[in-house]
Amino acid sequence: MYPTKIINRLVKSVLICFVLSACFESLVAQEVSPYMGGEVELVEAPNGAIANKQILDGVDKVSWLEPTIEQPAEGIWVFGGYGLAPISIIDTDEGLIAFDTGDTKHDGEILLEAIRTVTDKPIRAIIYGHSHTAFGAGVLAEGQEDVQVIGHPNLNAVVEANAKAAGFPAYFPEIGPYLTARGLIQFNAFMPKEGPDAWVVPTTFPEDFELAYMPVNTPVEDGQELTVLGQKMQFFTKYGSDDKVHTTVWLPEREILFTTLLWSSPPQLYSVRGDVFRDPREWIKGLKFNRDLEPEVLISAAAKPVIGKEEIRKRLEGYLDGASFVLDQSLRGILGGKTPDELRHLVSLPEYLREVPNNLESYGEVSSYPPAIYYQSVGWYDNDALNLAPVPPLEEAKRIVPLMGGRSKVLAAASEAMNKNEYSWAAQLVNYLYRLNPEDEEARKIKAEALRQMAYVSTGANNRAHLMSQALALEGKVTLPTVIPPAPETIAAFPDTFVDYMRVRLDPKKSGETDKVLRFDFEEGASAGLHVRRAIAEFIEAPSEYLREPDILMELSEEAWAKVYLSAEPIRDLIQNGEIKVTKGDAQEAARILELFDRYDPAKAVVVPPTIRQDHM
């Protein structure tokens, strides 16, 4: 028997949850989604893209659709629209200071050319706002070896970790290649530059993805003051947004703030490319800190500058209120018993917050943020016990299509949904057929057109990129990779790291009863090992200290290991031609064990499989 007090508390808790749940339904007046037939006006963008008019009406207030140079204060230029993010240049008597440098070497080249249209002075100091925009620095330095490079104390380590994860941040670096592929999809790598299906907002990586990074040689702590080329500056490193190594710069004598926290779209609390959790509390605290400095000029690393103390205060407050609203109402919804998918549809910015220019959902869409908050705070289980043992998706399709009357009925229902502009419903319906047979051309055609129309009505550049890229892939116009592995040079630079990552590719069906210890000795002196023990491969960081002697010892160059990791050549060929020397154990057994690990096959590692017809094109 439970004590009466406990029962009374439980009853009260149930009543509170009931009230919360009931009240939450009236959070906002629900509008019909444009993905489900809601009213939306489509227009043509300057590059011919069919787009939601809402974006083109507001994006020019906060971002650039073409390369532009602005001068928000004397001696300061902002270069926007040249790459994924803007950079700023501060002119001094001793040379130029760059705040950020572009996302790639190519960005740096374009930006340097633009800089030379306003000044011939050399860039003598570089400040990294965060780790994503540090890769044009080598170009901006123009061969100078004594350039001062200022940044967060941990920025170099983050850049190295991201390089080991194939370039994009990953909680588990082993899956970096998967996140890198999704990142390239998100940044328009598979969309045309012109025409109806083109991108609208140029959040675009160049085709040449070479990097020109210069390590931080002047790390700064939170609150530290420095005089840089005669300019008094104060640096703040406590708060961040989309990574953990942000640096805010304050020019106290001029009341000018350089920040990474105000974007051209609401704080992106989740990136659909996949990323480590972005804690909205830290972003909100940082925005409050920015506001309370009361700057006269705000120069953002992700949006157009804002000028005027009152306008900046209003802009920052409306922006942080948007982030606070999404966080607080997501948590309120969780208390009300809402699931991640329900929160996606229930939490949307009220009209007064949508009127804040930087809250235009031109990059990410707010609907994708509440589920991320749910998963971080609760985990994947949505409190519906059915989902503890759900029917697998393929099995669901096998059962539900006959219940709907068969393939022809599903196609008819999907076509009807398309006629009603209910694109999400059409895609969901036809997806049952696609799961049953990814080569079903009619199903692919309807799904492709549904995704295309969803891309047209979307506001977020990220949503458009993923929707349109998959539409084009379904039509056989592009191939979307599932993974993009690191460059051979990266693997060769950190061979022991990639021996560790190799363990997640072990196929337990192939490994069977295997129990062997492998040791790899590399030419430059590093050693690492793997203990293949039936269904797992344990990484051995220090083979000489391991509790068991190696069964197989291999000597190889770092470049040969890169070939193994990338499946560039058959293992047996590498052993036969001497690139891998088996100095202990049997060479055939060494090959057999290495072949237990998944090989990278670009033809198979695709998001959307080709049809038989496309295979023979």
Residue, then its C-alpha position, 0 to 999 in steps of 0.5 A: m500500500y502506498p502512503t496517502k500523502i504520496i497518492n495525493r501528490l501523484v494525483k496532484s502531479v497528474l492534474i498539473c500535467f493535464v493542465l499543462s497539456a491542455c494549455f499547451e495546445s493554445l500556445v500559438a494559433q496554428e497555421v496550416s503548414p505550407y508543406m501541407g497546403g498552407e497559403v504561400e506565394l512563390v516568386e522567382a529569385p534573381n538566379g531563376a530559383i522558385a522560392n517562397k516570397q517571404i525569404l526574398d522580402g526579408v533576407d536582404k535586411v540581414s544577409w547578402l545575395e551577391p558579393t557586397i562591401e559595406q563600411p559600418a564604421e570609419g576604417i572598417w569594411v565588411f565583405g558579405g556574400y563572397g562565401l558562406a560567411p562574411i569577414s571584416i577588415i579593420d584598417t590601422d596605421e600598422g596594417l590590417i586586422a582580419f576578423d575571420t578568413g572564410d571557410t576554405k582556401h578558395d574563400g580566402e582567394i576571393l576575399l583577398e581579391a575583394i580586399r585589394t579593391v579598397t586597400d593595398k595594406p598587408i594583413r598583419a593580424i587575424i582574429y578567428g571568431h570561431s573554428h569554421t571560418a579559419f581556413g582562408a587565413g593562409v591566403l590572407a597572410e600572403g606568405q608572411e610568417d609573422v602574422q599574429v593569429i588570435g583565437h580561443p585557447n582551444l581552437n587549434a585542438v578543435v580544428e585538429a579534431n574536426a580534421k580527424a573527423a573528415g572536416f565536420p564536428a562530430y560527437f563520435p569522430e568515427i562517423g565524421p565521414y557521414l556528417t561531412a557528406r550531409g554537410l556538403i548536401q546542406f551547403n548546396a554542393f549538389m544543387p544547380k546555381e541557376g534555374p528553378d531548382a537552384w539555391v536561393v540563399p548562397t550558403t554554398f561551399p566552393e567545389d574546391f574544398e582545399l583549406a589554408y589554416m594558420p594555427v592560433n599563435t596568440p590564444v586569448e582568455d575571457g576578458q583579456e585585453l590586448t593592443v593589436l596594431g595600435q587598436k585597444m581590444q578586449f576579448f571574450t571567450k566564455y560563450g559560443s553558438d555553433d561550436k565551443v571556441h568562439t571569440t567576441v571582440w570589443l573595441p571599448e574606445r569606439e564601442i564597436l562589437f564583433t560577435t559570432l552570436l547574431w545570425s541572419s536566421p534564428p539561433q540554429l539550435y540544431s543543424v539538420r546536417g547533424d552536429v554536437f548539441r548546441d546548448p541554447r542556454e549558452w547562446i542566450k547568455g552570450l546574447k545578453f552579454n552582447r546586449d549589455l555592452e551597449p555597442e554603438v556598432l555591431i559587426s556580425a560574423a553571420a549577418k549584416p552589421v547593425i548600427g545605432k545603440e537602440e537598434i542594436r539593443k532591440r535587435l539583440e533582445g528580439y533575437l535572444d527572446g526568440a531563442s528563449f521562446v523556443l527553449d522554454q516552450s519546448l521544455r513546457g511542452i515536454l512537461g505537458g507530455k508532448t512528443p518530439d514530433e508534436l513539439r515540431h508542429l506546436v512550437s513556432l515563433p509568435e508574430y512579434l518575434r517573427e518581425v525581428p529581421n534576424n528571426l527570418e527563418s532563412y537558414g534553419e527552420v525553427s520546427s527542427y529545434p524542439p525535437a533536438i532539445y527533447y532528445q538532449s534532455v530526455g533521450w529518444y524514448d517519447n513515453d509511448a510504450l509502443n515505441l519500445a518495440p516498434v515494427p521495423p519500417l520495411e515490415e510496416a510498409k509490407r503490411i500497410v500497403p495492402l491495407m491501403g488497397g495496394r500499390s495503385k491505391v497508394l499512388a492514387a492517394a499520393s497524386e490526390a495529395m499533390n493536387k491539394n498541395e499536401y506535399s508532406w502527405a504525398a511524400q509520406l504516402v509514396n514512401y511506403l512504396y519506395r521502401l518496398n522497392p527503391e527502384d519503383e519509378e512511379a513512386r520515385k517520380i511522385k516522391a521527387e516532385a513532392l520533395r521539390q515542391m516542399a523545397y520551393v515553399s520552404t524558407g530555410a536554406n538548409n531544408r531546401a538543400h536537403l529536400m531539393s538534393q534528394a529530389l534530384a537524386l531520385e530523378g537520377k540527376v545527382t548522386l548523394p554520397t552517404v559518406i565522404p572519408p578523410a583525404p589520404e593526407t589526413i589519414a597518413a598524418f594521424p595513422d594511429t587515430f585511424v587505426d582506432y576508427m577502423r574498429v567500428r567497421l568490423d563485420p561481426k558476421k564475418s569475424g566469427e570466432t576470430d581472436k587475433v591481435l594485430r600490430f601496425d608499425f609505421e615508418e615515422g615511428a607510431s605504432a597501434g594495434l587491434h585485438v579482433r576478439r570475435a564480434i569486436a575490435e579493441f583498439i590498442e594504443a600502446p601495443s608494447e604494453y598490451l597484455r598479449e603479444p601480437d599474433i600478426l605484426m605488420e610494417l607499413s608506411e602511413e600512406a599504405w595505411a591510408k590505402v587500407y583505410l580508404s579501400a583504395e587497393p585490395i589488401r592482398d595486393l598491398i601485401q603482395n607488392g610489399e607495401i605491407k610487410v608481414t614480419k610476424g604471423d601468416a600473410q594470408e591470415a593478415a589479409r583475411i583479418l583485415e578483410l573482416f572490416d567493411r570496405y568503402d565502396p562509393a558506388k554503394a555508399v549513396v543516400v538514394p540508390p539508382t534505378i536499374r535503368q540509371d545503372h546502365m546509362 
